[in-house]
Amino acid sequence: MTAIACLKVFVGDELRFADNDTMAGLVGKVAGAYLETTWLWPRRYGLVAPFSFVLADPRATQLDARELQALSRDLQHKLFGDKGDGDIVLLMFEGDQTDVMRFAGLHAAELKALLDGEDDGSLVGRVCRITPNEVSSVVPQGGPVCGAPTMEELAALAPPPAEDPGPPARVGWRGVYHGPRQVFIGSVAVWRPARTASVFGLSPARQEADRPEDDIPTLAAAAEALAAVPVGVMFFPISFSTIVKPGARAELLPHLEALPAGSRARLAAAVYDTPRAPSFSALSQVKRVLDPFFARLDLRVADPAFRIEDLPSDLASSVTLVLPQADEPTRLAAVNRFLRDAPVYRRKQVWQGITDVRTRRELNHCIEQQAPFLTGEAVTDLLEKPVGATHLPWLNLPMHDWSTTPEIAPVSSVA
């Protein structure tokens, strides 16, 4: 059984820091750096909301709150100095996955009600208060703060062999989520570098940049993935420039021809680095090359003002906006600009998608704006296996490899 908890960062008993974007970025950087060096594989962690991390350990049935005291001391020192005002307070909530993710989204007033015993009782779990000076149980009073096994017992376990290279380079998967129906319609393949156990919570720009040299090994994973997951669409990234350059196109073609022909209906090409206003001849060439192997063509664009009016009819099934590597207000503004053209996309019968959705706030905004298809670390971890076609309420996102979700049931068809 995997122990799962949410860790929220505050200052003092007033539970400050809420909605402070600058401080959220600083806390995320300091805490992320600490966890990256101490919360090691097979443990997992991820930043799922401002000031909120999810922690998991498949070796434990209960996390040890005492082990996180070093993080509170590190945050105190980095943010305020050894004698700074406003001591750091960490609240660790441990329970099932659904309650843990709900706790991650609680506001300060809801947290105070929970800690004061004035909540509605819908959250069931253990809450520990962790400061640089002490670790104590909050709910229930007098409950345990140690883990099972304890931090001392885990430390005594034999470490991995020094020569162990870690996980090899391989294909990972992000679920593609249809927000209005609250259902995954499939997955998009992502190349995972060697020694990468999980990149959930880390920078997609560093870990998941689309590169033409990764397209071929990603395509090689298609047959195994299709056999393992009998339903759902599978998107495979392919560089726009590879298609339009004769030499690169010739190198790619044998790997396209190796795709299972009988599974074409489930295969989609995600053509990344598509220009804002690609020429008709270039788009026609992309269509001509990929159409024999893929039933769907998705154009991934960086410009939210992509000229959808100029897109020829029946060329693409969807256009997906890759959110900019920028601050959150800029990214949310890009969502608004992209979805402003929704009537044109509907008239063209082209779906809209948004990828690299990172935070709960970005996810909520996309859901509120009725964005059709969503991907990114706020939707799923970088998974070892494709999602398939699965119902999941958006409040339970993101989905993880280590999630236990018996309530999820497969759907019979996809959009």
N, C-alpha and C positions, 0 to 999 in steps of 0.2 A: 504494500500500500504506500502511495506517495503522500508525504506530508506537504500541504500547501498553505501558505499564509500570505497576507497582504501587510506590507510595512509602510506606514505613513509617517512623514517627517513634519514636525511642528516646532514652534518655539514656545516654551513655557506652558503653563496651564491655560493660557488664553487661546491656545491652538491657532496661533497666527501663521502667516505665510499664504493664506488662501488667496487665489486669484492674483498672485504677484508673479508675473511672467519672468521678470529678470531673476528673482530669487529662485523660481522653479528651475530655470536653466542651470544656475549655479549649483543648487542642491543635486540635480540630476547628474551633473558632471562629477561632483565630488563623490556622491554615493555610488555612481556607476563605476568609477575608477576603483573604488574600494572593493566592490563586489566582484569586479572582473579579476582581481588578484587573490581574493580570499574565498569566494563562493564558487568553488571549482567543480568541474565535471566529476561525477554525474549530476551534480546539482544544476538547477536552472534558475534564471532570474530574468525579470523584464520590467521596464518602466511602462506602466499601463495607464497612468494618469499623472498630472502634475503632483509631485511630492509623494507618489504612490508606486511602490514596487511590489511585484508578485515574486515570492520565493518558493522553490520546490526542492525536495530532496527525496529521491526514490528509495533511499536506504532507511528512512526514518518514518515512524508513525506519528511523531510529534516533534516540531522544531524546538531548539533550545534557545530561549530568549536571551540567556546570558551571553551567548556567542556574539550577539549583535551590539553588545555594549561598546565594543571597540569602535564600531561605526559611529555611534553617538559621540564618542570622544573625538574621533577624527573630524566629524562635522562641526563640533563645537570649536575645535582649534582652527579649522580652515575658515570658518565664517565669522567668528567673534574673538579669536585668540583665547588664551588660557584663562583670562580674567574678563572676558567680554560680557556684556549684558545679554540676558535672554537665553538661558540654557536650552540646549536642544532636547526635545522629547520625541522619542519614537514610540508609536503605538503599533503593536503587532497583533493582528487578528488572524486566528487560525480556525478553519472550518472546512466545509465542502467547497467545491469550486464556485458554485453559484453564489454562495454567501460571501466568499472572498472577493469576487469581482464586484459585487454590490457594495461591499465595504470600501473598495478602492474609489468608488464614485461618490461617497458620502460627503456632504458639506459640513462645515464646522458646527452648525446648529444641530444637525442630525447626530454628529459624533458626541456632542455634549449630552444629548438626550440618551444615547446608548450608554455612555459612561455613568450617567446619573440614574440609570434604571428606569427612565421615563419613555423608552422607545416602545414600539408596538410588539416587540418580541419576535419579529420575523427573522432576525439574524441570530443564528445559533452557533456559538463558537467560543474560543478562548481568547481573551484580550490581555496582553501584557504591556506594561509601561516601562520604557527603557530610557534612562538618562545617563549622563556621564558618571553619575555617582551611585546609582542603584537600579536594580531590576525588580519589579513587583508585579503581582497579579492584580488585575482590575476587575475582570469578570470571569469566573466567580471570585469573590473575595477569598483570599487565602489559598487559591488554587496553585498548581505547580507552575514554575517558570523554567524548569529544566526540560530537556527533551527525552525522547525515547527512540534510540539510545541517546545517552547524554553526550554533551560535547566532548567530554573526556574519553568516552568509549569510541566515538567516531574518530578522534585524533589518534587513537591507538591502532586503528585499522591499517593494514599494510598499504602503503602508497602504490600507485601504478609503477611498473618497471621503468627505469630511467630511459630505456631504449624504446618505450612505447611511443610510436609516432602520433597517436591520437587518430581520430576519425579521418579517413582518406577524403580526397576531393570526390564529390559526387553530386547528384542532382537533388535539390530540395524542392519543396512545393509551397506555394501560397494559395489559400482558398480564394475563389472568386465568388463574391457574395452579392445576391440580388436583394437590395434593401427593402423595397416595397413588399416582397413576398417573404422576407426573412428566411432565405434558403440559399445554400451554396449550390451553384450550378456546375461547379467543376473546380479546376486548379490550374495555376500557371507554373511552369517549370522555372527554377532558378538555380544557377550553378553555385554550389557551395564549395569554397576553398578548403584545402586540406587543413586538418586540426581544428575545424569549426564544428563544435558540438551543437551550438545553437546561437543564432545571431539576434534572437529576440531582444529588443531593447538597445541594440547597438545601431550605429549609423548605417542606414541603407546605402548612402553614397559611398561608404568605404567598402561595404561587404557585398553589395548586390548590383554594382554598376554593370549594365549590359555591355558585353564586349563581344565582337564578332568571333574571336577565337574560342569562345565558350559555346557558341550555337551548335557546333557539330557534336560535342560530347553530350549536350543536353538532348538533342534529337535521338541519340543512341539509347536513351532511357525510355523511349516511347512504348516499345513492345512490352517490356516488363510491367510498366505502370498500367497499361491498358488491361493486361491480364489480371493484375492484382485488384483493380477497382472496376467493376463491370458497368458502372453508370457514371455519367458526368462528362463534361467537355474538358479537354486538356489543351491548354494554350502553350505554344512553344515559341520563345523569342527568336526572331530572325532580323538581322540588321538590314535596314533599307539600303544602305550603301553596298552591301554584299550582293543584293539582287541586281542593282543597276550597273555593277562593274563586271565585265565579262569573265575575267580571270577568277575572281572570288565566287561568282555564280557557278562556274564550271566545277570548282572545288566542292561546293555545297551540294550540287545536284545528285551525286551518288547516294548521299545520306538522306535526301528527300525520297529518292526512289526506294530506299530500304524501309520506309515507314510501312506499317501493315495496311495494305490496300483495303482490306475488308473493314477497317475501323475509321475510314475517312470521315464518316458522319460525326465522329466524336473528336476529331482533330481540328485545331484552330491555330492559325499563324498570328503571332503578336509582333507586328513589324515596327520595331523601335527606331528612334531617331528619324521619324518621318518629318519632312520639312513642313513649315507652316502653309506654304502654297506650292505643293509639288506639281510638276508638269504633268499634263495628260499622258504624254508618252511614257514617262517614268512610272506612273500609276498603272498604266495598261500593261507594262512589262512585269511589274510586281504581280498583278492579277494573273497574267498568262503563265508565269513561272510557278506560282504557288497553288493555283486552282486545282490541278490534278491531284494534289496530295492533301489539301485541307478543305473542309466544308465551310469554314468561316475565316474571314480575314479581318483582323483587328489592327487599326493604325494607331500606334502609340505616339503621341505628340507632346511637346513641351510647351507649346503656345496655347493658352486657353482661348485665344481668338483664332483658332484654326479655321481656315476658310471652308467651312462645310458647304457653303453655297456653291462652290466650284467643284465639289466632289462628284464625279460621274455617277449616274444611277447604277445600282447593282454591283458596285465595285467592292465596297467594304460592308461587313455586317455591323461593325462598331468602330468607334473612335474613343480611345482611352487617353485621358490627360495624366501625364506624369507630373506630380506636384513639384514645384521648384524647390531647390535647396536654399531655403530662406527662412526667415522667422515666421511664426505662426500667423500673424495678421496678413502677411503677404500670401501665404499659402491659402488661407481662407478666402482672401480676395480672388485668388485664381479660381477657386471652386465656384464662387459667385459668377465670375465672368464666363466661365465655361458653360455653366448651367443656364445662363441667360439666353443661350441659343437653343434651348431645348425644343421650342416649337419648330425650328428649322430642321433639327435632327429627326423629329417625329415625322415631319413632312417628307423627308428624304428616306424614311424608314431605316434609319441608322441608330443603333443603340449608343448611349454614352456610358463611359466608365471612368473611374478615377482610381489611380494607383499611387502607392507610397503613402497611404493614409496611416499616420504614425501614432496619434494620440487620441484619447477618448474624446476630447473636445472636437478634434477634426472629424472623428467618426460621427459624433452627435450632429454636427453641422451638416454633414453630407446626408445623413438620414432625414433631418428636418427639411432639407432642400430637395428631397425626393430623387437623389442621385440613383440611377438604376443599378450599376454594378460597381463594386468596391473591392480593392485589394490593398494589402499593406500590413504592417505589424500590429495595427490596432484591430485588424480583422482576424488574422491568424499568425501564430508563430511561423518560423520557417520550418515546415514540417518534413519529416522523413518520408512520409507517404502521401499520395494525393488524397484530397477530401472526398471526392466522388460527388454525390448529390445528396445533401443532408439538410434537414430543417434545423435551425438554431435561432432562438429569439436574439435580437441584436443586443439586448441588455446582458446576455451571457458572453458576448465577444470580449476579448479575442479567444480563439480556439488554440489549444496547445497539444503537442504530442503527449504530454504527461497528464492531460485532462482526463477525468473520468466522467463520461456523459452518457449514462444509460438511458436518459430520457430522450436522446436524439434518435429519430427514426429516419431511414432513407426514404426518398421520394421516388415515384415511379418514372417521372419524366423531368426534363429540364426545359428551360425557356429557349 
